[in-house]
């Protein structure tokens, strides 16, 4: 395992997404981009997610740049009480991927 993608789902159709590639030598090879796109597509197609939210530490410039490159827009001027900036992406703006999702795995909310 080189990293992980986490999504925290809300009943309103939103998902807070976090992504991490743990070891520096595995970063900047496109793994995070591919994992994010796959996770977003799964969330849209299987879970009905309509909006994605990324909360990022105010000093984490690489993460802010990553989410901005993937179409997320910053929605708060100042960091929140947890010293995070917030980025959002409407599900309709997620890049489409050629996925055929075959899974018996079900998530109930």
Phi, psi and omega in degrees: 000132179251350181178193180205160173237129177242142173228131177250113188270144174243154179298343182277003179090016177254154176223126172275127185244138175230142177222142182213129167252112192292311185265129183306326183291346178264356180278158176066032174243004179092358181297317181295320179297314180295317180296319180297313180299316179298316180295317178298315180297318178299314182297322179289309187286322186258334188244354178073023180293138182246340180214142178246142182231134175238123176253123191232135176307137188302340181258003184270074182300319179300320180291320177299316180295321179301308182292324176297319178297336181262019172092358179287142179244138179290134184244352177239136179290314182249150176302149178284187184298337179266012181062038179245148168260152186241130176242145180226153176219125175290137181303331178292344181260006178286131177302137179283143177235149177283085182241137167240106186270111176249111181203136173268358180290124180237142175245128177248141183245000000 
